[in-house]
Amino acid sequence: MRQLIQSYKTGEMGVFSVPSPLCYPDGVLIETKCSLISAGTEKMLVDIARKSIIGKARTRPDLVKQVMDKMKKEGIQATLSKVFNKLDTPIPLGYSCSGTIIETGKNISDFSIGDRIACGGAGYANHSEINYIPKNLFVRIPENVDDIDASFVTVGGIALQGIRQAEPRIGDRVAVIGLGLIGQLTVQLLKANGCLVIGSDIDREKNDLAKKLGANIVCHTDDLLKAAKEFTSGKGIDSVIITASAKGNELVEIAGEICRLKGKVVAVGLVGMDIPRNQYYRKELDFRLSLSYGPGRYDPVYEEKGIDYPFGYVRFTEQRNFETFLEMVSEKKIRLKELITHSFDFTEALKAYNIILGITAEKYLAIVLNYSGSKQETIKKNTNSVMISNNRNSDAIKCALVGAGNFTKSVILPALKKVNDISVECIVTATGISAFATAKKYGINSISTNADEVMINPQYNAIIVTTRHSDHATMVINALSSEKHVYVEKPLCITEDDLEKIKHVYNGNSQLQVGFNRRFSPYIKKIKELVGNNPIAINYRINAGTIPKDSWIQDKDIGGGRIIGEICHFIDTCSYLTGSFVESVSATILEKNDKTIPDDDNISITLRYSNGCLATITYYAYGNNILPKEYVEVFLPGKAIQMTDYRSMVIYQGNKKQYINNRNQDKGFVGEFKAFAESVQSGKPAIPFEIIYNTTKTSFKIIESIRSKNIITINV
């Protein structure tokens, strides 16, 4: 299929061939018929992408600070690698479209193939021939509403949500500042609600259009104070809805001036928010922000998982706003065709953006992209694999990489590129677009959205899995069952049941390696060399930092939580240094009133090994990011070793101290892939399965120890 993509790094746009998305259980695949270009929102994204690196930095000073902090902790080279990989991520443009369902997920019962639906949501309702849409982000199109009008559904939802924040009553006098696309829709919706409307813009043609579509009076923004006074007989406006965008604070000030006592000001557009206190205080004004299309926006539980809010408590969600808007279109209360200034075939989308960017000097408002095609063409478009190049390394291990998140792009792929014995031939992602730029950058031959097809493809003899944690077990089992060698990022799985299933499938014929990279770091290898076979005690402290409870990592069903998802790293490192299996575990957490993060995120763990060694892991979300993240102390007869953040180490022996320092971190990422290649070539595992099993089992038993407040024995 074809999709409109912009490079965030260079700002360049194009319509490219990418794999079609898969249809997941809680959503549908659509063949797109029309998509709407939102001139305001999309222009802002496009403009930022076209800026230089310095320009991008000025736009987001908060991110610049994060980068500087990261440099201090991880080094310049590692940080810049992550930054540039983030910049290389392509942007899928579009967020409002209409289309016909061509496939339904197994949990979708109210819709069928062939149904016409309107769709919203950035990252879903893209300018693309085929889109995957989760169930809370699409609605049925009324029979008397055509595909063009239906493609306005998202901007209609935005306008409607702004009005809901204003809570207008019949007869209220409402001002709309900014008569772009959202403003024109706001005027019409307010009139349908029985309000009297004054519209204001700096563009005379937009003012004239608003008057034609129902505004009682219109005026230039410079004349709004006088016009509002006359419009309300000096009493003041009941509510002001700001749909314009402005860097400064002038629109908020004007809104405050024209509002009546106890009136409302609602910001829909991106405006300065230095609220003039005296003005708003003396009138006791209510200033509100409008959340895009409505409740549910930015909530992954609602948008991704499809879990709706209770109707009785949240009457209008973003989906229910979509439904309401289309109902009003169906009843002819909203006129949309008059808002359309341009219409292009999807293949000519760049012409539309040239207008928005001012390269082509034409006035515009709503711009529609049209998609055409027969049933046969749709079948051709709906392909899950696309060839990018045909580079072959006949001697290397041929791998398919499943997953292309930020960690994969910034850490995994740069490490793989340094290992000559591994050739990544294919990259598999959920959407295809996320793999496109990555494949181009690293010379990967093909991209796909179908992991199942890749698993059984005989041209790949190894699978590298870097997806979200909940997918790891299934991917590993499928790959092993297909007799593929497997590297899987930690954790191996997130449930004990899945661990036993993997144990049952694993027969030793294929290599299985988990991303326990730290044991391959030169620092840890050096400590191992110094330790030898001596009994040791380990103190491993992690200044982990906080991860919010609503992060996917904290979701027990997706990420498994931080004990399973990250602490397994440190268990494995300790097991490697001791050369033994964990025999028992005891864990204690910091119970606290602060519930913004789980209690489990502050934990002290004691591991006893079958050879008598002892390890203490202290993992704290509380702390300060100035403190190095990881600190390891190892004690053995006549020696002590300190290692700080995989950048420096001190060896204490006799009366001497030996210092080992490195400007950049080395956590063993390149080393682990060299070890994986060697294991595939030699048939000898880099990490014995028994160790992987014991480490993973231990992470589950830590949780059991917390809940039971007992020492838990692990059968080895």
C-alpha positions as CSV (number, residue, x, y, z in Angstrom):
1,M,0.0,0.0,0.0
2,R,1.0,3.7,-0.3
3,Q,1.3,6.1,2.6
4,L,2.2,9.8,3.1
5,I,5.3,10.0,5.2
6,Q,7.4,12.9,6.4
7,S,11.0,12.6,7.8
8,Y,11.1,14.3,11.2
9,K,14.9,14.8,10.6
10,T,14.8,16.5,7.2
11,G,11.2,17.6,6.8
12,E,11.0,15.9,3.4
13,M,7.7,14.3,2.5
14,G,6.6,11.6,0.0
15,V,4.1,8.9,-0.8
16,F,5.9,5.6,-0.3
17,S,5.1,1.9,-0.5
18,V,5.0,0.3,2.9
19,P,3.4,-2.9,4.2
20,S,-0.2,-2.9,5.1
21,P,-1.0,-3.0,8.9
22,L,-2.4,-6.1,10.5
23,C,-5.9,-6.3,11.8
24,Y,-5.9,-6.8,15.6
25,P,-8.7,-8.3,17.7
26,D,-10.1,-4.9,18.9
27,G,-10.2,-3.0,15.6
28,V,-10.8,-3.1,11.9
29,L,-8.8,-2.6,8.7
30,I,-10.3,0.0,6.3
31,E,-9.7,0.9,2.7
32,T,-9.5,4.7,2.9
33,K,-11.9,6.6,0.6
34,C,-11.2,10.2,1.7
35,S,-8.9,11.9,4.2
36,L,-8.9,15.5,5.4
37,I,-5.8,17.6,5.8
38,S,-6.1,19.6,9.0
39,A,-4.3,22.7,7.9
40,G,-3.6,23.9,11.5
41,T,-2.4,20.8,13.3
42,E,-0.6,19.3,10.3
43,K,1.0,22.5,9.3
44,M,2.5,22.8,12.8
45,L,3.9,19.3,12.6
46,V,5.3,19.8,9.1
47,D,6.8,23.2,10.1
48,I,8.6,21.7,13.1
49,A,10.0,18.8,11.0
50,R,11.3,21.3,8.4
51,K,13.3,23.2,11.0
52,S,17.0,22.7,11.5
53,I,18.2,20.8,14.6
54,I,18.7,24.1,16.4
55,G,15.2,25.2,15.4
56,K,13.8,21.9,16.7
57,A,15.7,22.4,19.9
58,R,14.3,25.9,20.4
59,T,10.8,24.5,19.9
60,R,11.3,21.9,22.7
61,P,13.6,23.3,25.4
62,D,12.2,20.6,27.8
63,L,13.6,17.9,25.6
64,V,17.0,19.7,25.3
65,K,17.3,19.5,29.1
66,Q,16.6,15.8,29.0
67,V,19.3,15.3,26.4
68,M,21.8,17.2,28.5
69,D,21.0,15.2,31.6
70,K,21.3,12.0,29.6
71,M,24.8,13.0,28.3
72,K,26.0,13.4,31.9
73,K,24.9,9.9,32.8
74,E,25.4,7.9,29.6
75,G,28.1,9.8,27.7
76,I,28.0,12.0,24.6
77,Q,28.2,9.2,22.0
78,A,25.4,7.0,23.4
79,T,23.1,10.0,23.9
80,L,23.6,11.5,20.5
81,S,23.0,8.1,19.0
82,K,19.6,7.9,20.7
83,V,18.8,11.5,19.7
84,F,19.6,11.0,16.0
85,N,17.7,7.8,15.9
86,K,14.7,9.6,17.4
87,L,15.0,12.2,14.6
88,D,15.1,9.5,12.0
89,T,11.6,8.3,13.0
90,P,9.2,9.1,10.2
91,I,5.9,10.9,10.9
92,P,2.6,9.4,9.7
93,L,0.6,12.5,8.7
94,G,-3.2,12.6,8.9
95,Y,-5.8,12.0,11.7
96,S,-9.2,12.2,10.0
97,C,-10.6,9.9,7.3
98,S,-13.5,7.8,6.0
99,G,-13.4,4.4,4.4
100,T,-14.9,0.9,4.0
101,I,-14.1,-2.0,6.3
102,I,-12.1,-4.8,4.6
103,E,-11.3,-6.9,7.7
104,T,-12.7,-7.0,11.3
105,G,-10.9,-8.1,14.4
106,K,-12.3,-11.1,16.3
107,N,-13.7,-8.9,19.1
108,I,-15.7,-6.7,16.7
109,S,-19.3,-7.9,16.5
110,D,-21.3,-4.8,15.5
111,F,-19.5,-4.1,12.2
112,S,-19.0,-6.1,9.1
113,I,-16.8,-6.1,6.0
114,G,-18.2,-3.5,3.6
115,D,-19.5,-1.1,6.3
116,R,-18.7,2.6,5.8
117,I,-17.0,4.2,8.8
118,A,-15.5,7.5,9.8
119,C,-12.2,7.4,11.7
120,G,-10.1,9.7,13.9
121,G,-6.9,9.5,15.8
122,A,-3.3,10.6,15.1
123,G,-1.2,7.5,14.1
124,Y,-4.4,5.6,13.1
125,A,-6.5,7.7,10.6
126,N,-3.5,8.4,8.4
127,H,-3.2,9.6,4.9
128,S,-2.8,6.0,3.8
129,E,-4.6,3.6,1.4
130,I,-5.2,1.1,4.2
131,N,-5.5,1.9,7.9
132,Y,-5.9,-0.1,11.1
133,I,-8.4,1.6,13.5
134,P,-9.1,0.6,17.1
135,K,-12.8,0.2,18.0
136,N,-13.2,3.4,20.0
137,L,-11.8,5.6,17.2
138,F,-14.4,4.8,14.5
139,V,-18.1,5.3,14.0
140,R,-20.7,4.3,11.4
141,I,-21.4,6.8,8.7
142,P,-25.1,7.7,8.3
143,E,-26.5,6.6,4.9
144,N,-27.2,10.1,3.7
145,V,-23.6,11.3,4.5
146,D,-21.0,10.9,1.8
147,D,-17.4,9.9,2.3
148,I,-16.1,13.4,1.8
149,D,-18.3,14.9,4.6
150,A,-17.5,11.9,6.8
151,S,-13.8,12.6,6.5
152,F,-14.3,15.8,8.6
153,V,-15.2,13.7,11.7
154,T,-12.1,14.5,13.7
155,V,-12.1,18.2,13.3
156,G,-15.8,18.1,14.0
157,G,-15.0,16.3,17.2
158,I,-12.5,19.0,18.2
159,A,-14.9,21.8,17.5
160,L,-17.6,20.0,19.5
161,Q,-15.4,19.3,22.5
162,G,-14.5,23.0,22.6
163,I,-18.2,23.9,22.7
164,R,-18.8,21.3,25.5
165,Q,-16.2,23.0,27.6
166,A,-18.0,26.3,27.1
167,E,-21.3,24.8,28.2
168,P,-23.4,27.3,26.2
169,R,-27.2,27.6,26.7
170,I,-29.9,28.5,24.2
171,G,-29.7,32.3,23.8
172,D,-26.1,32.6,25.0
173,R,-23.9,35.1,23.1
174,V,-20.7,33.4,22.2
175,A,-17.5,34.7,20.5
176,V,-15.4,32.6,18.3
177,I,-11.9,34.0,17.8
178,G,-10.2,32.5,14.7
179,L,-12.3,31.4,11.8
180,G,-10.1,28.7,10.2
181,L,-11.5,25.2,9.7
182,I,-12.2,24.6,13.4
183,G,-13.6,28.0,13.9
184,Q,-16.0,27.7,11.0
185,L,-17.3,24.4,12.4
186,T,-17.6,25.9,15.8
187,V,-19.8,28.7,14.5
188,Q,-22.2,26.3,12.8
189,L,-22.4,24.0,15.8
190,L,-23.1,26.9,18.1
191,K,-25.9,28.1,15.9
192,A,-27.4,24.6,15.8
193,N,-27.3,24.8,19.6
194,G,-29.4,28.0,19.7
195,C,-26.6,30.5,20.4
196,L,-26.0,33.9,19.0
197,V,-22.5,34.0,17.6
198,I,-19.9,36.7,16.9
199,G,-17.0,35.5,14.8
200,S,-13.6,37.2,14.5
201,D,-10.6,36.8,12.3
202,I,-7.9,38.9,10.6
203,D,-8.9,37.4,7.2
204,R,-11.9,39.2,5.6
205,E,-12.8,36.2,3.4
206,K,-13.0,33.9,6.4
207,N,-15.2,36.4,8.2
208,D,-17.5,36.6,5.1
209,L,-17.7,32.8,5.0
210,A,-18.6,32.6,8.7
211,K,-21.3,35.1,8.1
212,K,-22.7,33.1,5.2
213,L,-22.7,29.9,7.4
214,G,-24.7,31.5,10.2
215,A,-22.6,33.9,12.3
216,N,-24.8,36.7,13.6
217,I,-22.0,39.3,13.1
218,V,-18.4,39.1,12.1
219,C,-15.5,41.5,12.5
220,H,-11.7,41.9,12.2
221,T,-10.0,40.9,15.4
222,D,-8.8,44.5,15.9
223,D,-12.4,45.6,16.0
224,L,-13.6,42.8,18.3
225,L,-13.7,44.9,21.5
226,K,-16.1,47.4,20.0
227,A,-18.2,44.8,18.1
228,A,-18.6,42.6,21.2
229,K,-19.8,45.6,23.3
230,E,-22.4,46.5,20.7
231,F,-23.4,42.8,20.3
232,T,-24.1,42.4,24.0
233,S,-25.4,45.9,24.7
234,G,-22.4,46.4,27.0
235,K,-23.1,43.3,29.2
236,G,-20.2,41.2,27.8
237,I,-19.9,37.8,26.0
238,D,-21.2,34.7,27.9
239,S,-18.3,32.6,26.6
240,V,-15.3,33.0,24.3
241,I,-13.9,30.0,22.3
242,I,-10.4,30.6,21.0
243,T,-9.9,28.5,17.9
244,A,-6.9,30.5,16.5
245,S,-3.3,29.8,17.2
246,A,-0.9,32.5,18.4
247,K,2.5,32.5,20.1
248,G,1.7,35.5,22.2
249,N,-0.9,36.2,24.9
250,E,-3.0,38.8,23.1
251,L,-5.9,36.5,22.3
252,V,-6.3,35.4,25.9
253,E,-6.2,39.1,26.9
254,I,-8.9,40.1,24.3
255,A,-11.1,37.2,25.4
256,G,-10.9,38.4,29.0
257,E,-11.8,41.9,28.1
258,I,-14.9,41.0,26.1
259,C,-16.2,38.4,28.6
260,R,-19.0,39.2,31.0
261,L,-18.7,38.8,34.8
262,K,-18.4,35.0,35.5
263,G,-18.0,34.2,31.9
264,K,-15.9,31.4,30.3
265,V,-12.9,31.4,28.1
266,V,-12.1,28.1,26.3
267,A,-8.7,27.6,24.5
268,V,-9.0,25.2,21.6
269,G,-6.1,26.5,19.6
270,L,-2.5,26.7,20.7
271,V,-2.2,30.1,22.4
272,G,0.0,31.8,25.0
273,M,-1.4,31.2,28.5
274,D,0.0,33.9,30.6
275,I,-3.4,34.7,32.1
276,P,-3.7,38.4,33.1
277,R,-4.7,37.8,36.7
278,N,-6.4,41.1,37.6
279,Q,-8.6,41.0,34.5
280,Y,-9.7,37.4,35.0
281,Y,-9.8,37.8,38.8
282,R,-12.0,40.8,38.9
283,K,-14.6,39.2,36.6
284,E,-14.1,35.7,38.2
285,L,-13.7,34.2,34.7
286,D,-13.5,30.5,34.1
287,F,-10.5,29.6,31.9
288,R,-10.7,26.1,30.4
289,L,-8.6,24.0,28.0
290,S,-10.3,21.7,25.5
291,L,-8.9,18.2,25.2
292,S,-8.7,17.6,21.4
293,Y,-11.5,15.4,20.3
294,G,-12.8,14.7,23.8
295,P,-12.4,12.4,26.8
296,G,-10.3,9.3,25.9
297,R,-7.7,11.2,23.9
298,Y,-4.2,10.3,25.0
299,D,-5.5,7.5,27.2
300,P,-4.0,4.2,25.9
301,V,-6.6,2.1,27.8
302,Y,-9.4,3.8,25.9
303,E,-7.7,4.3,22.5
304,E,-5.5,1.2,22.2
305,K,-7.3,-1.4,24.4
306,G,-10.8,-0.2,23.4
307,I,-12.1,0.0,27.0
308,D,-14.9,2.6,27.0
309,Y,-15.8,5.0,29.8
310,P,-19.2,4.3,31.5
311,F,-21.9,6.1,29.6
312,G,-23.6,7.4,32.7
313,Y,-20.3,9.0,34.0
314,V,-18.7,10.2,30.8
315,R,-21.6,11.1,28.5
316,F,-19.5,12.3,25.6
317,T,-16.2,10.6,24.8
318,E,-14.2,11.3,21.6
319,Q,-16.1,8.5,19.9
320,R,-19.5,9.8,21.0
321,N,-18.4,13.3,19.9
322,F,-17.7,11.7,16.4
323,E,-21.2,10.2,16.4
324,T,-22.9,13.4,17.4
325,F,-21.1,15.4,14.8
326,L,-22.1,13.0,12.0
327,E,-25.7,13.0,13.2
328,M,-25.7,16.8,12.9
329,V,-24.2,16.5,9.4
330,S,-26.9,14.0,8.5
331,E,-29.6,16.4,9.7
332,K,-28.1,19.1,7.4
333,K,-27.3,21.3,10.4
334,I,-23.7,21.5,9.3
335,R,-22.5,22.6,5.8
336,L,-19.1,21.1,4.9
337,K,-18.8,21.3,1.2
338,E,-18.5,25.1,1.4
339,L,-15.4,24.7,3.6
340,I,-13.5,22.8,1.0
341,T,-11.1,24.9,-1.0
342,H,-9.1,22.1,-2.6
343,S,-9.4,18.5,-3.5
344,F,-6.6,16.2,-4.7
345,D,-6.0,12.6,-5.6
346,F,-4.0,10.9,-2.9
347,T,-1.1,10.4,-5.3
348,E,-0.9,14.2,-5.6
349,A,-0.8,14.9,-1.8
350,L,2.4,16.9,-2.0
351,K,0.6,19.5,-4.0
352,A,-1.7,20.0,-1.1
353,Y,1.1,20.5,1.4
354,N,2.9,22.9,-1.0
355,I,-0.2,25.1,-0.6
356,I,-0.2,24.8,3.2
357,L,3.5,25.6,3.4
358,G,3.1,28.6,1.2
359,I,5.2,27.2,-1.6
360,T,2.1,27.5,-3.9
361,A,0.5,30.8,-3.1
362,E,-3.2,30.0,-2.8
363,K,-5.6,30.6,0.0
364,Y,-7.0,27.4,1.6
365,L,-9.2,26.1,4.3
366,A,-10.3,22.4,4.1
367,I,-8.2,20.2,1.8
368,V,-9.5,16.7,0.9
369,L,-7.5,13.8,-0.4
370,N,-9.5,11.3,-2.5
371,Y,-8.6,7.6,-2.8
372,S,-9.8,5.5,-5.7
373,G,-9.5,1.8,-6.6
374,S,-11.4,-1.4,-7.4
375,K,-11.7,-4.4,-5.2
376,Q,-8.9,-6.1,-7.1
377,E,-6.6,-3.1,-6.5
378,T,-7.4,-3.2,-2.8
379,I,-6.3,-6.8,-2.6
380,K,-3.1,-5.8,-4.3
381,K,-2.6,-2.9,-1.9
382,N,-3.2,-5.1,1.2
383,T,0.2,-6.8,1.3
384,N,2.2,-7.3,4.5
385,S,5.7,-7.3,3.0
386,V,7.6,-4.8,0.9
387,M,11.1,-5.2,-0.6
388,I,13.4,-2.2,0.0
389,S,16.7,-3.5,-1.5
390,N,18.5,-6.7,-2.3
391,N,21.7,-6.6,-0.3
392,R,23.0,-10.1,0.5
393,N,25.7,-11.3,2.8
394,S,25.8,-15.0,2.0
395,D,28.1,-15.9,4.9
396,A,26.2,-14.2,7.7
397,I,23.4,-15.5,9.9
398,K,20.3,-14.2,8.2
399,C,17.9,-12.7,10.8
400,A,14.5,-11.2,10.9
401,L,14.0,-8.4,13.5
402,V,10.6,-8.2,15.0
403,G,10.0,-4.8,16.6
404,A,11.4,-1.4,15.9
405,G,10.8,0.8,19.0
406,N,13.1,3.5,20.2
407,F,15.4,1.1,22.1
408,T,15.7,-1.1,19.1
409,K,16.6,1.8,16.8
410,S,19.0,3.5,19.2
411,V,20.7,0.6,20.8
412,I,20.0,-2.8,19.2
413,L,20.4,-2.0,15.5
414,P,23.6,0.0,16.0
415,A,25.1,-2.9,18.0
416,L,24.0,-5.4,15.3
417,K,25.6,-3.3,12.6
418,K,29.0,-3.9,14.3
419,V,28.7,-7.7,14.2
420,N,29.7,-8.9,10.8
421,D,28.4,-12.4,11.3
422,I,24.8,-11.3,11.6
423,S,22.8,-9.8,8.8
424,V,19.4,-8.3,9.5
425,E,17.4,-9.1,6.3
426,C,13.9,-8.1,7.4
427,I,12.3,-5.9,9.9
428,V,8.8,-6.5,11.2
429,T,6.6,-3.8,12.9
430,A,3.0,-3.3,13.7
431,T,2.4,-0.5,11.2
432,G,5.1,-0.7,8.5
433,I,5.9,3.0,8.6
434,S,8.0,2.7,11.7
435,A,10.2,0.2,9.8
436,F,10.5,2.1,6.5
437,A,13.1,4.7,7.5
438,T,14.9,2.2,9.7
439,A,15.2,-0.3,6.8
440,K,16.5,2.5,4.6
441,K,19.1,3.6,7.1
442,Y,20.5,0.2,7.9
443,G,20.3,-1.3,4.5
444,I,17.6,-3.9,5.5
445,N,16.2,-5.7,2.5
446,S,12.5,-5.9,3.3
447,I,9.9,-4.7,5.8
448,S,6.8,-6.5,7.0
449,T,3.9,-6.3,9.4
450,N,3.3,-10.1,9.6
451,A,5.5,-11.8,12.2
452,D,3.8,-15.2,11.6
453,E,4.8,-15.2,7.9
454,V,8.4,-14.3,8.8
455,M,8.6,-17.1,11.4
456,I,8.0,-19.8,8.8
457,N,10.1,-18.2,6.0
458,P,13.0,-20.5,5.2
459,Q,15.3,-17.6,4.2
460,Y,15.7,-16.6,7.8
461,N,17.5,-18.9,10.2
462,A,17.3,-16.6,13.3
463,I,14.7,-14.3,14.8
464,I,15.4,-11.3,17.0
465,V,12.5,-10.2,19.1
466,T,12.3,-6.7,20.5
467,T,8.6,-6.2,20.9
468,R,6.6,-5.3,24.0
469,H,7.1,-7.8,26.8
470,S,3.7,-9.5,26.5
471,D,4.5,-10.7,23.0
472,H,7.8,-12.3,23.9
473,A,6.6,-15.7,24.9
474,T,4.4,-16.2,21.8
475,M,7.2,-15.0,19.5
476,V,9.8,-17.3,21.2
477,I,7.5,-20.4,21.1
478,N,6.6,-19.8,17.4
479,A,10.2,-19.2,16.4
480,L,11.5,-22.3,18.3
481,S,8.7,-24.4,16.8
482,S,9.8,-23.2,13.4
483,E,13.4,-24.4,14.3
484,K,14.7,-20.8,14.3
485,H,17.5,-19.6,16.5
486,V,16.1,-16.9,18.8
487,Y,17.4,-13.8,20.5
488,V,14.7,-12.1,22.6
489,E,15.0,-8.9,24.6
490,K,14.5,-9.3,28.3
491,P,12.3,-10.5,29.8
492,L,11.9,-13.9,28.4
493,C,8.2,-13.9,29.3
494,I,5.9,-12.2,31.9
495,T,4.1,-15.2,33.4
496,E,5.2,-18.5,35.0
497,D,2.8,-20.4,32.8
498,D,4.5,-19.0,29.7
499,L,7.9,-19.9,31.2
500,E,6.9,-23.5,31.5
501,K,5.5,-23.5,27.9
502,I,8.9,-22.2,26.7
503,K,10.7,-24.9,28.7
504,H,8.5,-27.5,27.1
505,V,9.2,-26.3,23.6
506,Y,12.9,-25.7,24.0
507,N,14.9,-28.8,23.0
508,G,18.4,-27.4,22.5
509,N,18.4,-27.8,18.7
510,S,18.0,-24.1,18.3
511,Q,19.9,-21.4,20.3
512,L,17.8,-19.3,22.7
513,Q,19.4,-16.2,24.1
514,V,17.8,-13.5,26.3
515,G,19.0,-9.9,26.2
516,F,20.9,-10.1,29.4
517,N,23.6,-7.8,28.0
518,R,25.4,-6.8,31.1
519,R,27.2,-10.1,31.5
520,F,28.9,-9.3,28.2
521,S,30.2,-5.9,29.3
522,P,34.0,-5.7,29.6
523,Y,33.6,-4.4,33.2
524,I,31.5,-7.4,34.3
525,K,33.9,-9.7,32.5
526,K,36.8,-8.1,34.3
527,I,35.1,-8.6,37.6
528,K,34.4,-12.2,36.8
529,E,38.1,-12.7,35.9
530,L,39.1,-11.2,39.3
531,V,36.5,-13.2,41.2
532,G,37.5,-16.6,39.9
533,N,35.9,-19.4,41.9
534,N,36.0,-17.5,45.2
535,P,32.9,-17.1,47.4
536,I,31.6,-13.6,46.9
537,A,29.1,-11.1,48.2
538,I,27.5,-8.6,45.8
539,N,25.8,-5.3,46.5
540,Y,24.0,-4.1,43.3
541,R,22.3,-0.7,43.7
542,I,20.1,0.7,41.0
543,N,19.0,4.4,41.0
544,A,16.2,3.5,38.6
545,G,14.1,6.7,38.4
546,T,10.4,6.8,38.1
547,I,8.1,5.4,35.4
548,P,4.5,6.5,35.7
549,K,1.8,4.0,36.6
550,D,0.1,4.5,33.2
551,S,3.2,3.5,31.2
552,W,2.9,0.2,29.3
553,I,5.9,-1.1,31.2
554,Q,3.9,-0.9,34.5
555,D,0.9,-2.6,32.9
556,K,1.0,-6.2,34.3
557,D,-0.6,-7.6,31.1
558,I,1.7,-5.8,28.7
559,G,5.0,-4.9,30.4
560,G,4.8,-7.1,33.4
561,G,6.0,-4.4,35.8
562,R,9.6,-3.4,36.6
563,I,10.5,-6.4,38.6
564,I,9.9,-8.8,35.7
565,G,10.8,-6.3,33.0
566,E,14.1,-4.9,34.3
567,I,15.3,-6.5,37.6
568,C,15.9,-9.7,35.7
569,H,18.9,-7.9,34.2
570,F,20.5,-7.6,37.6
571,I,19.6,-11.1,38.7
572,D,21.4,-12.5,35.7
573,T,24.5,-10.3,36.3
574,C,24.8,-11.5,39.8
575,S,24.2,-15.1,38.7
576,Y,27.0,-14.8,36.1
577,L,29.4,-13.4,38.7
578,T,28.6,-16.1,41.3
579,G,28.7,-18.9,38.7
580,S,25.7,-20.5,40.4
581,F,21.9,-20.7,40.6
582,V,19.6,-18.7,42.8
583,E,18.5,-21.0,45.6
584,S,16.2,-18.7,47.6
585,V,15.0,-15.1,47.5
586,S,13.7,-12.6,50.0
587,A,12.2,-9.3,49.0
588,T,11.0,-6.2,50.9
589,I,9.3,-3.1,49.4
590,L,9.0,0.5,50.6
591,E,5.3,0.9,51.5
592,K,4.3,4.5,51.1
593,N,1.4,6.9,50.8
594,D,2.6,8.1,47.3
595,K,0.7,5.8,44.9
596,T,1.8,7.6,41.7
597,I,4.3,4.7,41.3
598,P,3.9,1.1,42.5
599,D,5.4,0.2,45.9
600,D,7.3,-2.6,44.0
601,D,9.4,0.1,42.4
602,N,11.3,0.6,45.6
603,I,12.6,-2.8,46.6
604,S,15.4,-4.6,48.4
605,I,16.1,-8.2,47.3
606,T,18.4,-10.8,48.9
607,L,19.5,-13.7,46.7
608,R,21.2,-16.8,48.1
609,Y,23.0,-19.0,45.7
610,S,23.4,-22.8,45.8
611,N,27.2,-22.4,46.1
612,G,26.9,-20.2,49.2
613,C,27.4,-16.8,47.5
614,L,25.2,-13.9,48.4
615,A,23.8,-11.0,46.4
616,T,21.7,-8.0,47.5
617,I,19.9,-6.0,44.8
618,T,18.5,-2.6,45.9
619,Y,16.3,-1.0,43.2
620,Y,14.8,2.4,43.8
621,A,12.5,4.6,41.8
622,Y,12.9,7.2,44.5
623,G,16.2,9.1,44.3
624,N,17.9,11.8,42.1
625,N,18.9,11.4,38.5
626,I,22.3,13.1,39.2
627,L,23.3,10.0,41.0
628,P,24.7,7.3,38.7
629,K,22.1,4.7,37.8
630,E,24.0,1.5,38.5
631,Y,26.6,0.8,41.2
632,V,28.1,-2.6,41.9
633,E,30.3,-3.7,44.8
634,V,31.8,-7.1,45.0
635,F,33.6,-8.5,48.1
636,L,35.9,-11.5,48.2
637,P,38.9,-12.6,50.2
638,G,41.5,-9.8,50.1
639,K,39.7,-7.8,47.4
640,A,36.9,-5.4,46.8
641,I,35.7,-4.1,43.5
642,Q,33.5,-1.1,42.7
643,M,31.9,-0.4,39.4
644,T,30.0,2.7,38.5
645,D,27.5,2.9,35.7
646,Y,29.6,0.8,33.3
647,R,31.9,3.7,32.8
648,S,34.4,3.4,35.6
649,M,35.8,0.8,38.0
650,V,38.1,0.7,41.1
651,I,39.9,-2.5,42.2
652,Y,41.0,-2.6,45.8
653,Q,43.8,-5.1,46.5
654,G,46.4,-5.0,49.2
655,N,47.4,-1.4,49.6
656,K,46.7,-0.5,46.0
657,K,43.8,0.9,44.0
658,Q,43.5,0.4,40.3
659,Y,41.3,2.7,38.2
660,I,39.6,1.8,34.9
661,N,37.7,4.5,33.2
662,N,35.8,5.0,29.9
663,R,34.2,8.2,28.6
664,N,31.2,6.2,27.2
665,Q,29.2,3.4,28.8
666,D,29.7,-0.2,27.6
667,K,26.8,-2.3,28.8
668,G,27.7,-5.2,26.6
669,F,25.3,-4.7,23.7
670,V,27.8,-5.5,21.0
671,G,29.3,-8.3,23.0
672,E,25.9,-10.1,23.5
673,F,25.3,-10.2,19.7
674,K,28.8,-11.4,19.0
675,A,28.1,-14.1,21.6
676,F,24.8,-14.9,19.9
677,A,26.5,-15.3,16.5
678,E,29.1,-17.6,18.0
679,S,26.5,-19.7,19.7
680,V,24.6,-20.2,16.4
681,Q,27.8,-21.1,14.6
682,S,29.2,-23.4,17.4
683,G,26.0,-24.9,18.7
684,K,27.0,-24.0,22.2
685,P,24.7,-21.5,24.1
686,A,26.0,-18.1,25.1
687,I,23.8,-18.4,28.2
688,P,22.7,-21.9,29.2
689,F,19.0,-22.3,29.2
690,E,19.1,-23.5,32.8
691,I,20.5,-20.1,33.8
692,I,17.9,-18.2,31.8
693,Y,15.1,-20.3,33.3
694,N,16.5,-19.8,36.9
695,T,16.8,-16.0,36.4
696,T,13.3,-15.7,35.0
697,K,11.8,-18.0,37.7
698,T,13.6,-15.8,40.3
699,S,11.9,-12.7,39.1
700,F,8.5,-14.3,39.6
701,K,9.5,-15.6,43.1
702,I,10.5,-12.0,44.1
703,I,6.9,-11.0,43.6
704,E,5.7,-14.1,45.6
705,S,8.1,-13.1,48.4
706,I,6.7,-9.6,48.5
707,R,3.2,-10.8,48.8
708,S,3.8,-13.6,51.3
709,K,6.6,-11.7,53.2
710,N,8.5,-14.9,53.3
711,I,11.8,-16.4,52.0
712,I,10.9,-18.3,48.9
713,T,12.9,-21.4,47.9
714,I,13.6,-22.0,44.2
715,N,14.1,-25.5,43.0
716,V,17.3,-25.7,40.9
